[in-house]
Amino acid sequence: MRQLVVLVGLPGSGKTAFQEKKSDWVVVSKDVIRQQVFGCSYEPAFESAVDRIFSATLIETMESTADVVCVDDLNLLRKERRSYVDLGHMTRRETIAIVMPYAPIDDIFQLAQHQLRELEDGAQRIRVSTFPRDRFDAMLRCYEAVQSEEGFSTILREENLPLVSGITKPEAVPRREMRRREEKQNPIPLFAA
């Protein structure tokens, strides 16, 4: 059965590292949209456009022939996850939540900071925003634990947090390209002219 995998976790909890190991997954990620389209890690002025591009990309991907579609985003709130469960049901995909490690919080924050430094060092074209501890703590306070009544067919919990010190980025696994259906498709207008 085709699947929709929804990753859930704080920044730095290992969501992206987890999905990068799954070369057969087609991944839709707001972080990738921010970096590739807007050249930044996070900028509030662009978030509305990021959301629209993300939504259009996700819908197109869900209608594709991909066996596994993965949503790589925070997904901290039940109402966010509910829309993915509904979309999975509408497209007849088994919906699976994978919850990343929740603790130790200080290690997760350190890892998030390390990832930002690594991004800044490795991509001169990308403007990297700061990520203060109070913003991280606010996200933590908002987090709503994934519950079985949300409608996921399966809830998996990752136990291992990537090590914070001595992090080396694994070789990227080439992704399977998303293929469009052969029928003629009209592009989705994202921005009004």
JOFENBEL-V739529 format. One record per helix or strand of 3 or more residues. SS is the DSSP state (A for helix, B for strand). FROM is the first residue (numbers start at 1). TO is the last residue. If there is no record, write none. Layout:
ss=SS from=FROM to=TO
ss=SS from=FROM to=TO
//
This chain:
ss=B from=3 to=8
ss=A from=15 to=20
ss=B from=26 to=29
ss=A from=30 to=38
ss=A from=44 to=62
ss=B from=68 to=72
ss=A from=78 to=90
ss=B from=94 to=99
ss=A from=105 to=122
ss=A from=133 to=142
ss=A from=148 to=150
ss=B from=154 to=157
//
